[in-house]
Amino acid sequence: MTTDVTINEQEETFKNYYASELRKKKQQINNNNRGFNELEDERRQVFQQAIRTPGRRGEAIKKEEIEKEFTRRFKEENMSSAAASQ
């Protein structure tokens, strides 16, 4: 029981840390031909690592957090463009 709690706490701590690190990465959302692609590069790197070592919980968590960050940024970008067009 305590091991499950410890593992969950470790996962939660890792998720929070990794999410904060992803927020620091630069990414051009609507125009991928110019600007920074650090977040996309991180996604590619995590997917490659997941292929090499399938089943690792760390890669699964990273994938989830990267997708959440892309979604958050996309929504944020769309909300700001919708507000600007009004």
C-alpha positions in Angstrom: 0.0 0.0 0.0 2.7 2.5 0.9 4.7 1.6 -2.2 1.6 2.5 -4.4 1.3 5.8 -2.6 5.0 6.5 -3.0 4.9 5.6 -6.7 1.9 7.8 -7.2 3.6 10.7 -5.4 6.7 10.2 -7.5 4.7 10.1 -10.7 2.8 13.3 -9.7 6.1 15.1 -8.8 7.6 14.0 -12.1 4.5 15.1 -14.1 4.6 18.5 -12.4 8.3 19.0 -13.0 8.1 17.8 -16.6 5.1 20.0 -17.4 6.9 23.1 -16.0 9.9 22.2 -18.2 7.7 21.9 -21.3 6.2 25.3 -20.6 9.7 26.8 -21.0 10.2 25.3 -24.5 9.4 27.5 -27.5 7.1 26.4 -30.3 5.5 28.0 -33.3 1.9 26.7 -33.2 0.2 27.8 -36.4 3.1 28.1 -38.7 5.6 25.3 -38.4 7.8 26.6 -41.3 9.3 29.4 -39.2 10.2 30.0 -35.6 11.1 27.6 -32.9 10.2 23.9 -32.7 11.7 22.9 -29.3 8.5 21.3 -28.2 8.1 19.3 -31.4 11.7 18.2 -31.1 11.1 17.0 -27.5 8.0 15.1 -28.8 10.1 13.3 -31.5 12.8 12.5 -29.0 10.3 11.0 -26.5 8.6 8.9 -29.2 12.0 7.6 -30.4 12.9 6.6 -26.8 9.5 5.0 -26.4 10.2 2.8 -29.4 13.6 1.8 -28.1 12.4 1.0 -24.6 8.6 0.2 -24.8 6.6 0.0 -21.6 8.5 2.5 -19.5 6.2 4.6 -17.4 8.4 7.7 -17.8 7.9 7.8 -21.5 4.2 7.3 -21.2 4.0 10.2 -18.7 6.1 12.4 -21.0 3.9 11.7 -24.0 0.8 12.6 -22.0 2.3 15.8 -20.8 3.6 16.8 -24.2 0.1 16.3 -25.7 -1.4 18.3 -22.9 1.0 21.2 -23.5 0.4 21.2 -27.3 -3.4 21.3 -26.6 -3.0 24.0 -24.0 -1.0 26.2 -26.4 -3.3 25.5 -29.3 -6.3 26.5 -27.3 -4.5 29.6 -26.0 -3.5 30.6 -29.5 -7.0 30.1 -30.9 -8.6 32.1 -28.0 -6.2 35.0 -28.6 -6.8 35.0 -32.3 -10.6 34.8 -31.8 -10.4 37.8 -29.4 -8.3 39.8 -31.8 -10.7 39.2 -34.7 -13.7 40.6 -32.7 
